[in-house]
Amino acid sequence: FFGVGLDNYNNYFMEFRDKNYPLIYGYRQSVNNAHNIILQLLATGGIFLTLSFLSLILFVTWRSIKLLRSLSGNELIAFAGLFASFHSYLPKI
């Protein structure tokens, strides 16, 4: 529920990795992060951090859509660009 602690993914990866991993990839190669931001947050920060992150994204999206419906003209174009750039920056969930 609470994860392994922020920036501790590498330590736990080395402890729980597959036995054949060093034979395939070498003894010095390791992994610093999970391959997905959601999995990284779940592994290091736990379910509470991940739910907070997702709820923040949903709240910003909800308020942005609500605002997009009320704007018109140049304000709509400017905010739509800002909203699109925000969502292009987000991790692919």
Secondary structure by P-SEA (a helix, b strand, c coil): cccccccaaaaaaaacccccccccccccccccccccaaaaaaacccaaaaaaaaaaaaaaaaaaaaaaaacccaaaaaaaaaaaaaaaacccc
